[in-house]
């Protein structure tokens, strides 16, 4: 009796799978498990590459700040330069 009630009241798609377990692509078609794993891996690789780029940027920024400090700029002048760069990036 419980199985019948669940079968009647659980939203399912045409292949009989529960909608909560289905992943959909941008166009709305149902993705299988393999495509879902591929898209997840693709997103993870993209995130890792962005994190690597950010780490390289931070490292270069640190070197540039060191160069400015060695050139005789004060802490406040360097802070103003960083704020100006941040405002330009927006």
Secondary structure, DSSP 8 states (H G I E B T S, - for coil): -HHHHHHHHS-B-TTS-BGGG-EE-TTS-EE-HHHHHHHHHHHHHHHHHHHHHHHHHHHHHHHHHHHHHHTT--HHHHHHHHHHHHHHH-
